[in-house]
Amino acid sequence: MIIDRIENVPLYAGLGAKVQQALEYLAKTDFKALESGRYEIAGDEVFALVQRYETKPHDQGLWEAHRRYIDVQYLVSGSEIMGYAPLDTLAVKEPYKPENDCELLTGTGDFLTVSPRMFAVFFPQDAHMPGLMNKIPEPVIKVVVKVQCEN
């Protein structure tokens, strides 16, 4: 897992061309002007999901992990708490489903506050619990760029 501010994108050039493409897209795009939905960057290899939602209580959060895609999550507005745990420290709640590239898990991890202009990169070994409220529910705009793993 990586967490940083968008102005530090140049530090991550070594993560590979697709991750770099995702980070550069996040750094240069005005997401407040875009509708919610999917935006192609490089076909199914790199694409963005613009999301608008209200953060939820911690007890409604779910641990998730992906195998085909790296998640690059970028907060445009609002704030939320995100959880992180090494995948191998959690137990499977719902087995991996290839059709939505998601496995649900149970267990404990660490949590941090993510505010506007911050991004988090979750690799396949990183379980995460996004979308949690910071004290009270609030509306957020978040972009999740899905980056197909290099195989």
Secondary structure, DSSP 8 states (H G I E B T S, - for coil): -EEEEGGGGGGGGGG-HHHHHHHHHHHH--GGGS-SEEEEEETTTEEEEEEEEE-B-GGG--EEE-SSEEEEEEEEES-EEEEEEEGGGSEEEEEEETTTTEEEEES--EEEEE-TTEEEEE-TTEEEEEEE-SSS--EEEEEEEEEE---
